[in-house]
Amino acid sequence: MGVSVRTLHHWDRIGLAPASGRTWSDYRVYDDDDVARIHRILVYRELGLPLAQIGVLLDDPDVDEGPSCPGSASCSSSGSLTCRRWSPQ
């Protein structure tokens, strides 16, 4: 996935991508839902969204998170991803 341990620790600390659990030796454990959330974070970062806005989008129950279309992105009939860039209001 290409995410450093330092980045994961930061995202966990700020509540953006908390780990599902910990091992007896205190290592973070990520389940499939956690990995999917991390993937969506990476997509939003690629779009240039700030972490604060990413957190809002990920926690918004009205945001449609299809299997291949994270949050504010939508898929065309050809399967390509079309993304709307977030702009502050």
Secondary structure, DSSP 8 states (H G I E B T S, - for coil): ----HHHHHHHHHTTSS--SEE-TT--EE--HHHHHHHHHHHHHHHTT--HHHHHHHHH-TTS---SS--TTEEE-TTS-EEE------
